Amino acid sequence: MDLVIVSFVVSLLGFIIIGVLSTFQRKATTEDYLLADRSVAPWLAALSAVATNNSGFMFIGQIAFAYQYGIQAIWIMVGWIVGDFFAWVYIHPRIREQSATFGATTVPALIASQPGGKTNRPVAAVAGILTFLFLGVYAAAQLKAGSKALEILFEWHPNTGAIMGAIIVVLYCFSGGIRASIWTDAAQSFVMFFAMGILLLAAAQEVGSPTALWDNLKDQDPLLVQWIPDNLLFGFAMYLIGWVFAGFGAIGQPHILVRFMAIRSVEEIRQARTVYFLWFIPFFLGSIAVGMYARGYIPDITALPIAQGLDADYAAELTMPVMAKLLLPDVLVGVVLAGLFAATMSTADSQILVCSGMIGNDINPRWKNSYVITKLATLGVTGLALSIALFDDERVFNLVLIAWSALGAGLGPALVIRLFHLKTSTVVTLLMMLAGVATVIVWHNTPYSGSLFKIVPGMLASFLVWVVAYPFLPSNDDGTTRDSI
């Protein structure tokens, strides 16, 4: 156990030192704190984006899903990557170009931007509030994911990991803002990849070849090796389309989009895209394989003492730390734990920084250029996320998908309208955002949520508002919002 703690602490100290080193390039301006002066190299932006995207959701939620449902988890990956690729090709270059053109440092500011440096304040404020609320939930899921690992490996109180994660995130957010976040994300991406790989190799040594694993799972439950899920109310095609929309939902995730706003030039988006998918695809495959190998090694995780009293869904989210503890030597357990913590921190710090920017730039523009207020906002947002993590009982998997869908449906369609210079109005844009979020929340609480991912009806509802209103909008060639209806 001593080696576990030592290797874990050494890894975390390394991340903190990297964040502190970023201060040597820091400028005491809000734009530098939020966008690193738009000077980030493409490979750094790519690794930062992929580490931020692949959060505690992948280590805790996705592994748990593969543990419970077997090979069917592959469709999440296929759909997600296809949707994400479309976003990279058609949306991200426009975000870099137009955010610079309009001087926008946040996604709500970009949605609300108008020619001449003007900003539609109602649109910016509502987009900022939605971002603040749902990124707070998203960040809470990351802190909760980290706490689960520490609870299993060190037998600490469940809240200890969340509190520790919040403190570490604040430390290196204060060190250098988004630059510290991007630098540490890049370092964390290597540790995350190594952690997933070493866990997969250890599990394969115990269970055997992929063929042996397949036979093992088939003997346990034939559904684990059934490619197409049963009882899909809208059919398999709509199920898969739902995950494509989920991947495309990256267009509504401010903590990811800010990486593309910070990259050096729009021409370097293509290079960043190559690095991103070379990392993302094998890592996603690895998470599915680890979940399936875990099921082969531990057929019933609820039978373990650590999971007694938990239902199957909650117990499944303990899979990754349990496997590390059972299969790896202490020094590697610490590294894998650091990989999980890296995943949670790389996402949480980005989300907290983005929320901080919302408060000063979008919700209350009087604080726009206040460096001190931006840092105080960082503390406030961290406190909100920590409170949700400590007192909410929702699973990590569900928290992430709810927040991702609400942001994707609430901000994504409105951003698309802005980026393609389509005519709209203040009222229509506000209704689009509210319709998207409301539909996601309603759909989540219906029996249909498992058959069609909630972001699909959310995005469709948002775009439908615009389609219905379009004939009543005045001619508007530049895509600016107008108070016309």
N, C-alpha and C positions, 0 to 999 in steps of 0.2 A: 504493500500500500504506500510505503514511503516513496518508492520509485514513481508510482502513479502521480502522486502530488508534485514531485520534483519536475517530472517531464511536462506536466500540465502547466505548472507555474512558469517554467522556463519559456514555454511556447507563448503564453499570454504576455510575459514581459517583452518578448521579442516583438509582438504586435504593437505594444504600447510604445516601445522605443522607436519603431518605424513611424508611428503617428507623431511622436515628438520631433523626430528629424525633419518632418515636413514643415516645421515652424521656420526653418532657415529660408524657405521661399515664401513665407507668409507676408501678406500686405494687410494692414489694418483697415480694410474696406469691406463693406457688405458684399460687393460683387466677388471679391476674392474669397470670402468666407463661404459663399453659396455656390460659386462657379469656378473657383481656382483661376480666375482671370481668363477663362476660355483658352487655356494653354496646355491641356492634357494630351499626352501622346496617345495614338489610337490603340496600341496594345494595352496600355494602362486602362483606358476607358473600357475596352472590351473585357478585360479580366475583372475590373471593378463591377461592371454591369452583370456579368455572369455570376460572380460571387454574391452580389446583392439579390439577384433573381433566385438563386439556389440557396435558399435560407434554411432555417430549421424545418421548414416544410419538407424539404427533400430528405434530410436525415431522419426526421421523426415521422412526418405525415406520409410521405410517399413510400418509405420502407414499410410502414405499418399497413398501408393499402395493399402493397404487393404481398405481404405476409398473409393478409386475410383473403385476398381474391386471386392470387396467383398470376398467371400469364395475362389475364385480362388487364392488368395494369399497363401493359404495353401500349394500349390505345390512348391512354393519357399522354404518353410520350409522343406518339406519332402525331396526334392532333395538335398538341402544344407546340411542337417544333415547327410544324407547317404554318400555324398561325403566327408564331414569333418571326418566322422568316419573312412573311408578307409585311409585317410591321417594319422590319429592318430595311426592306427594299423600298417601300412606298411612303413610310411615315418618318422614320428617324432622320433621313437627310433633310427633309423639309423642316423638322424641328430645329436642327442646328442652324440652318440658313435663316429661318424667319425669326428665331429667338434673338439672333444677332442683329437682324435688320430692325426689329422693334425694341431692342434693348431690354428684352424680358429676361429676368433671372429666375422666374418660377413658372411652372406650367399654368396655374390660374392666370398669371399676368399675360402669358402668351395667348390663352384662349380669349382674354378680354382686350387684347391689343388692337389699336386702331392707328391708321396713318397719322403722321405728325407727332408721334410720341404720346398720343392720348391713350387713356385706359378707360374701359367701361367699368366703372366702380361696382355697380350691383353684381355684374357677372363675376368680376374678380373676387368679391367678398364671398359670394355663395360657393364658388369653386374652392376658395381657400378654406371655408368652414367644412365642406365635405372632405377635403383632403386632410384637414386637422383631425376630424372625427375618425375616419376610417384608417388613416395611417397610424393613428394612436392605437387602434385595435390590432392592426397588423404588427406593429412593434411589440405590443403586449404578447402576441403569439410567439415572437422570437425569444423574449425573456422567459416565457413559460417553457419553451422547448429546451433551453439551456438548463433550467432548473430541474427538469426531468432527468437529465443525464447525471447531474450531481447527486440527486436523490438516490439513484440506483448505485452509483459507483462509490460514493463516500458515505452513504446512509445519512446524509444531512437532512435538515428540515426542508420540505418542498419549496419554501419561499427563499431559501438562502441563495440558490443559483440565480433567481430573478434579481435579487438585490445586488449581488456581485456583478452580474451582467450590466445592470443599469449604471453602476459606479464606473466600470471600465469604459463603457460607451461615452459617458460624459467626459472622462479624462481625455480621451483622444479626440473627441469632438472639439473640446476647448483648445486643444493643442494647435490645430490647423484647419478647422472647418472641413469643407468638402475635400480639400487636398489631402488632409490626414485620412479621411475616410477612403479616398481612392487608393492611396498608397497602401494602407493596411489591407484593403480589399484584395489588392493584387497579391500580396504576401499570403493572405488567408486562402486565396483560391488554390495555391499549390498545396497547402496543408490539407484543405478539404479533399482535394483529388487524391492525395496520398492516403488519407484516412479511409476514404471509401474503398480504394484499391486494396489496402492491407487487410481490411475487414472481409472483403470478398475472397481474397486468397485464403485466409484462415478458415472461412466457412467451407470453401470448396475442398480443402484438405480433409475436413471432417466428414462431409457428406458424400463427396466423390465427384465424378464427371457430370456434365450437364445431363447426360442420358440417365445416370444413376439418380440424379435429383428429380428428373421428370417421372421416373418410375416410383420414386418415393412419394411424390406428391399425388400421383394417380392412385396409389394404394390408400393414402389418407382420405382423399376426396376427389373424385373425377372432375368436379367443378374447378379445381385448382389448375387443371391443364386444359380447360375448355376455353378456346380463344374468344368466342362471342358470348357476352353475358346473356343470361335468360331474363325473361319478363321485362323487356324494354318496351314501355308503352308507346313510344314513337318510332320504334325500329332502330336497328344498329346504325344506319346512315346518319340519323339525327343525333344519336349518341356521340358518334365520332365528330360530327360537325360542331357539337357543343364544346369539345376539347380544342378544336381549331379556333373557335371564338375565344376560348380561354387563353390560348397562346397569343392571339391578336389583342387580347385585353391588356397586353403590355403598354399599349398606346395610352392607357389611362393611369399608369403607375408613375407618379411624379418622382419617386426615389430612383427609378431606373432611367427615366427620360432625362433627368438632370445630367447624367453622364454624357449623353449625346449633345446636350447644350454646352458642356464644358470642353468637348474635344476641340483640337486645334483648328480644324477646317472641315467643311462638308465633304471635300474630296477624300478625306481619310476614313469616312464611314465604311466604305467597302473593305478596307484593310481590317478595321475593327470587327466587322461582321465575320470575316474568315476566322480570326482568333476566337471569337465568341463561340461559334458553332463547333470548332475543333475541340473546345473544352466541354461544351454543354452536352453534346450527344453522348459521348462515352460516360460522362458522369451520370446522366439520366439513366442510361442502361445499367450502370453499376448499382444504382439505388434499387432498381427493380430486381436485379439479380441477388443483391444482399437480402432483400425481403423474402424472396422465394427460398434461398438457401437457409435463411433463418427458420422458415416454416419446416423445411426438411430436417433441421437439427433440433428444433423445439416444436413438436407438433401442437402442444397446448400450453401457451405461455401463461394462461390463467392458473395453471397448476403449480407454478413456481411460488414460493413463499412471498416474494416481493410483490406479486400481483394478486394475492388473495384478497377477495372482497371487491375487486374491480370487474366491471363488465368487459366483454371481449374487445370492444372498440378502444377503450382507454388502455387496457393491458397491451394491445398491439403497438401502441405508441412507445412502449418501453423496449421494443425489440432491439433497436440499435445499441443502447448502452448495455443491455443484458448480454448481447452477443459479444461485445467487446470484453466484458468482464469474464465471460466463460472461456473465450478462445485465445485471448492475447496475453503475452507477458506484460508485467506491470508497466514497463517503460513505454510500450506501444499503446497500452490502455490510455495512458496520459496524453499521448499524441493524438489518438482518435478522439478523445474527449475535447482536446484543444481544437480539433477539426470541426466538431459539432459547435463548440462555442464560437469558433471563427465564423461559421455559417450564420449563426444567430446574430452575432455582433455586426457582421458586414451588412446585414439588412437593417437591423435596428438603428444603427448610427445614421445610415442614409435617410431613413424615414424620419428620424428625430430632427435632423438638420433641415430636411425639406419642410417639415411642419414649422420649424422656427422661422424659415423664410416666409411662410404663409402669413404668420402673425404680423410681421413688420411690413411686408410688401403688399399684401392683398387684403387682409382683414382690417388692419388699421394703418393706412398709408402714411399717417403722420410720423410713424416710427421707421419709415422706409430706409433711411440712411443711418440709423442708429446701430452702431456696432455693439454697444452694451446691451441694448434691448434685445437684439438678436441672440446674444449669449444667454440672457435671462430667459428668453423664450425656450432655448434648448433645455434648460433646467425644468421649466414648467411642463414641457411636452414629455420629458423623461418621467416626471412624476406621474403624469396621467397614464402613460403606458405601464409603469410599474404597478399602479393601483389596479388597473384592469387585470394584469397578470396575477396579482395576489388574490383578488377577490372573485374572479370569474371562473366558472367551472367548465367552460366549453373546451373541446378538444383543439389541439394545435391545428390539425387538418381542417376542421370546420372554420376556425377563426380566420385562417389564411384565405380560404376560398370565399368566404363571405366578404372580407375586406377587398380582395382582389376583384371580385365581381362588381361590387358597389362602385369602386373607383373606375374600373374599366367601362362600365355602363354609364356612370355618372359624368365622367370627364371625357372619355374616349370619343364618342360621336361629336360632341361639341368641338373638340380639338380638330377632328377631321374636317368639319365645316370651315373652321378658321384657316387651316393649312391649305385647303384647296380654293380659298377665296370665294366660297359660295355665299349668296346673300342670306341674311338672317336678321333677327332683331333682338333687342334685349330680352323682351318677354319670351320669345321663342327659345332662345338659348337657355334661359332660366328654367323653362318648362321641360326642355330636353334633359337637363341635368337631374331635375327632381323626378321626372318620369322614369329615368333609368335606374336611379337608386331605389325608388319605391317599388318598382317591378321586381328587382332583385330580392328585396326583403320579403315581398309577398310570395314570390315563387319558392323561395327557400323554405317557407312554411307550408307548402303544399305537398301532396304525395308524388308529384311529378318531378321533383327536384333530382331524384336519383336517375331518371331516364333522360333528362335534358339539362345540361349544365346551366345554372341560373344566370350566367352572363348573357346567354342568347336572348331570352325574352327581354332582359334589361336593355341590351343594345338595340333590339328591334323596336321596343317601345320608344326609346329616345329618338331614333331616326324617324319613326312614324310621326312624332310630333312635328318634326321639321317638314316632312312630306305633306302633311295635311295643311300646314300653315303656308307652304311655299307659294301657292297661287295668290295669296293675299299680301305678299311682301312686295315692296316697291323695287324698281330696278336698282341694282346695287352691284356695280361691276367690281368694286374693290374688296368685297367680302366683309366690310365693316358692319358692326351691329347698329341698328337704328331703333328708336322707340316708335315703331310704326303700328304695332297692334298690341 
